[in-house]
């Protein structure tokens, strides 16, 4: 689905001038990805919206096109597969993509030893492998155009091991380290990379990963802070809750942080059946 409108009608936002005209957002059907898509449409970007659920993407595209008079292209793709990644790359051909938001991702919770291996490997494919592939392709194009912005989803869990979410935390540690190196490498070419590391977020992830959170923030607490940090910081901890949790953990030894988060995850997964099976969630 596409809707074309005169560029003269676009808002002359600083974000659009720095990184426009087209933004590609993965995981756009839900949660943080959907919030990024909405904020970027408001800023004047044409959008390439990526997720698995076509019907939901079509509805979002219609809404954003009508509200903000931008062009929206819908791509239904499973980023756990090579074919899905290739579909996204093909959708960006011939488009001047200046912003890449890698918001697609999913997590599991529960004992790793009894988890479904196919789901754990698929999580690595979506959270890490697809991110690397998309950053490689679109990052090279941004270097050639001498400007661009890349948003990567890290997490509060990226900075230490986390029992009962061991593989998920490890994927986020990969993303965090990848963002730190990539930002330093691409900055001289005018390409900014930021890792956003939120704490608990009410985004649909909670239900899909079969977690029960107490205190949590919303996707709208994540997106504005992340976009403000792009090109100015390498890592952002959006929202008061993320900042407070990080401050409480930052000065502790890594092993102690792991023990504390083990207790937190135990509480968040206490409701699960005691059959040793890890609960799992697929990306939007």
C-alpha positions in Angstrom: 0.0 0.0 0.0 1.3 3.4 -0.9 0.1 6.9 -0.9 2.1 9.7 -2.5 1.8 13.4 -1.5 3.6 16.5 -2.3 6.8 16.9 -0.3 5.9 20.6 0.1 3.3 19.4 2.6 5.9 17.7 4.8 6.7 19.2 8.2 10.2 20.6 8.2 11.3 18.7 11.3 14.9 18.5 12.3 14.7 14.7 12.4 13.4 14.7 8.8 16.1 17.1 7.6 18.8 14.9 9.2 17.7 11.5 8.3 14.8 11.6 5.7 13.1 11.0 3.5 12.3 7.3 4.1 12.3 5.2 7.3 12.2 1.5 7.5 10.7 0.1 10.7 10.7 -3.6 11.6 8.2 -4.9 14.2 5.9 -2.1 13.2 2.6 -3.9 13.9 2.9 -3.6 17.7 4.4 -2.0 20.7 7.6 -0.1 20.3 7.9 -0.6 16.6 4.4 0.8 16.0 5.2 3.8 18.3 8.4 4.5 16.2 6.4 4.3 13.0 3.8 6.7 14.3 6.4 9.2 15.5 8.4 9.1 12.3 5.2 9.6 10.2 4.4 12.6 12.3 7.9 13.9 11.6 7.2 13.6 7.8 9.0 10.3 6.9 7.6 8.0 4.2 7.6 4.5 5.7 8.4 1.0 4.9 6.5 -1.0 7.6 7.7 -4.5 8.3 6.1 -7.3 10.4 4.5 -10.7 10.0 0.9 -9.7 10.4 -0.2 -8.2 7.1 -3.7 -7.2 8.1 -2.5 -5.2 11.1 0.2 -3.5 9.0 -2.4 -2.6 6.3 -4.6 -0.9 8.9 -1.6 1.0 10.4 -0.5 2.1 6.9 -4.0 3.5 6.1 -4.2 5.3 9.4 -0.7 6.9 9.1 -1.2 7.9 5.4 -4.5 9.6 6.2 -3.3 11.3 9.4 0.1 12.5 8.2 -0.1 12.4 4.4 2.9 10.2 4.0 3.6 7.2 1.7 3.4 3.8 3.5 4.7 0.5 2.0 3.7 -2.7 3.8 6.1 -5.7 3.9 4.9 -8.9 5.6 8.0 -10.9 6.3 9.3 -13.3 8.9 12.8 -12.1 9.9 13.7 -15.5 11.4 14.2 -16.6 7.8 16.7 -15.7 5.0 13.7 -15.2 2.7 12.1 -12.8 5.0 15.3 -10.7 5.3 15.7 -10.7 1.5 12.1 -9.6 1.1 12.8 -6.5 3.3 16.0 -5.7 1.5 14.1 -6.0 -1.8 11.4 -3.6 -0.6 14.0 -1.0 0.1 15.5 -1.1 -3.4 15.1 2.3 -5.2 14.0 4.0 -2.0 16.2 6.6 -0.2 16.1 5.0 3.2 17.8 7.3 5.7 16.4 5.8 8.9 16.4 2.1 9.9 14.6 1.1 13.1 15.2 -2.5 14.1 12.3 -2.9 16.5 11.4 -6.5 15.6 12.3 -9.0 18.3 11.0 -11.5 20.7 11.9 -13.2 24.0 11.4 -16.4 26.0 11.1 -17.0 29.7 11.7 -20.1 31.8 14.4 -22.7 32.2 16.7 -22.8 29.2 17.5 -26.5 29.5 13.9 -27.5 28.8 13.2 -24.8 26.3 12.3 -25.5 22.6 15.6 -25.3 20.8 13.9 -24.2 17.5 12.4 -21.1 19.3 15.7 -20.3 21.0 17.5 -20.4 17.7 14.8 -18.4 15.9 15.2 -15.7 18.6 18.9 -15.4 17.7 17.9 -15.2 14.0 15.4 -12.4 14.6 17.1 -10.4 17.4 20.7 -10.7 16.1 21.1 -12.2 12.6 18.4 -10.2 10.9 19.7 -7.0 12.6 23.2 -7.6 11.3 21.9 -8.3 7.7 19.7 -5.2 7.6 22.4 -3.0 9.2 24.9 -4.3 6.7 22.8 -3.6 3.6 21.2 -0.3 4.6 24.2 0.9 6.6 26.3 0.7 3.4 23.8 2.7 1.5 23.7 5.3 4.3 27.5 5.6 4.1 27.3 6.1 0.4 24.7 8.9 0.9 26.8 10.4 3.8 24.0 10.5 6.3 21.6 8.2 8.1 20.4 6.9 11.4 20.1 3.4 12.8 18.1 2.5 15.9 18.9 -0.8 17.7 16.9 -2.3 20.5 19.0 -3.2 23.5 17.6 -3.8 27.0 18.3 -3.3 30.7 19.0 -7.1 30.6 21.9 -6.6 28.1 24.5 -5.7 30.7 24.7 -9.0 32.7 23.5 -12.6 32.5 19.9 -13.2 33.4 18.7 -16.6 34.6 15.3 -17.7 33.1 15.9 -15.3 30.2 19.5 -16.4 29.5 19.3 -16.5 25.7 17.2 -13.4 25.4 19.6 -11.4 27.5 22.5 -12.7 25.5 20.9 -11.5 22.2 20.5 -8.1 23.7 24.1 -8.1 24.9 25.1 -8.8 21.3 22.9 -5.9 20.0 24.4 -3.5 22.6 28.0 -4.4 21.8 27.2 -4.3 18.0 25.7 -0.8 18.4 28.7 0.6 20.3 31.2 -0.6 17.7 29.0 0.4 14.7 28.3 3.9 16.0 32.0 4.6 16.3 32.8 3.1 12.9 30.1 4.8 10.9 30.0 8.3 12.6 32.8 9.7 10.4 30.5 8.9 7.4 27.6 10.8 8.9 25.7 7.8 10.0 24.5 7.7 13.6 23.7 4.5 15.6 21.9 4.4 18.9 21.1 1.5 21.2 18.0 2.1 23.3 18.0 0.1 26.5 14.6 0.2 28.2 13.5 -1.6 31.3 10.0 -3.2 31.6 7.7 -1.9 28.9 4.0 -2.5 28.4 4.3 -3.3 24.7 2.7 -6.7 24.1 6.1 -8.3 24.7 5.1 -9.1 28.3 2.1 -11.3 27.2 4.0 -12.9 24.4 6.9 -13.9 26.6 4.5 -15.1 29.4 5.8 -12.6 31.9 4.0 -10.7 34.6 5.5 -7.3 35.3 4.7 -5.0 38.2 6.0 -1.6 37.4 6.4 -0.8 33.7 6.3 2.1 31.2 4.9 2.4 27.7 6.4 2.5 24.2 5.7 6.3 24.2 8.3 6.6 27.0 10.9 4.9 24.7 10.5 6.5 21.3 11.0 10.3 21.8 14.0 9.8 24.1 15.6 7.4 21.6 15.1 9.7 18.6 16.5 12.7 20.6 19.6 10.7 21.4 20.3 9.6 17.8 23.5 11.2 16.7 24.2 12.5 20.2 24.7 9.4 22.3 25.5 5.8 21.8 23.2 4.4 24.4 20.0 5.8 25.8 18.1 4.5 28.8 14.6 6.0 28.1 12.2 6.9 30.8 12.5 7.3 34.6 12.1 3.6 35.3 14.9 2.6 33.0 17.2 5.2 34.5 16.2 4.3 38.1 16.8 0.6 37.6 20.1 1.1 35.9 21.3 3.5 38.6 20.4 0.9 41.2 22.4 -1.8 39.4 25.3 0.1 37.9 27.7 0.1 40.8 27.1 -3.5 41.7 29.5 -6.3 40.7 28.3 -8.1 37.6 27.8 -11.4 39.5 25.6 -9.6 42.0 23.5 -8.0 39.3 22.9 -11.5 37.8 21.7 -12.7 41.2 19.4 -9.8 41.7 17.9 -10.3 38.2 17.5 -14.0 38.9 15.2 -13.1 41.8 13.3 -10.6 39.6 12.8 -13.1 36.8 11.7 -15.8 39.3 9.0 -13.4 40.4 7.9 -12.5 36.9 7.7 -16.2 35.9 6.2 -17.6 39.1 2.8 -18.1 37.5 4.2 -20.5 34.9 3.4 -24.2 35.1 6.1 -26.1 36.9 6.7 -28.5 34.0 10.1 -27.1 33.1 9.0 -25.9 29.7 10.1 -22.5 28.7 7.4 -20.3 27.4 8.1 -18.6 24.1 6.9 -15.8 21.9 7.2 -15.0 18.2 7.8 -11.6 16.8 5.0 -9.3 15.6 
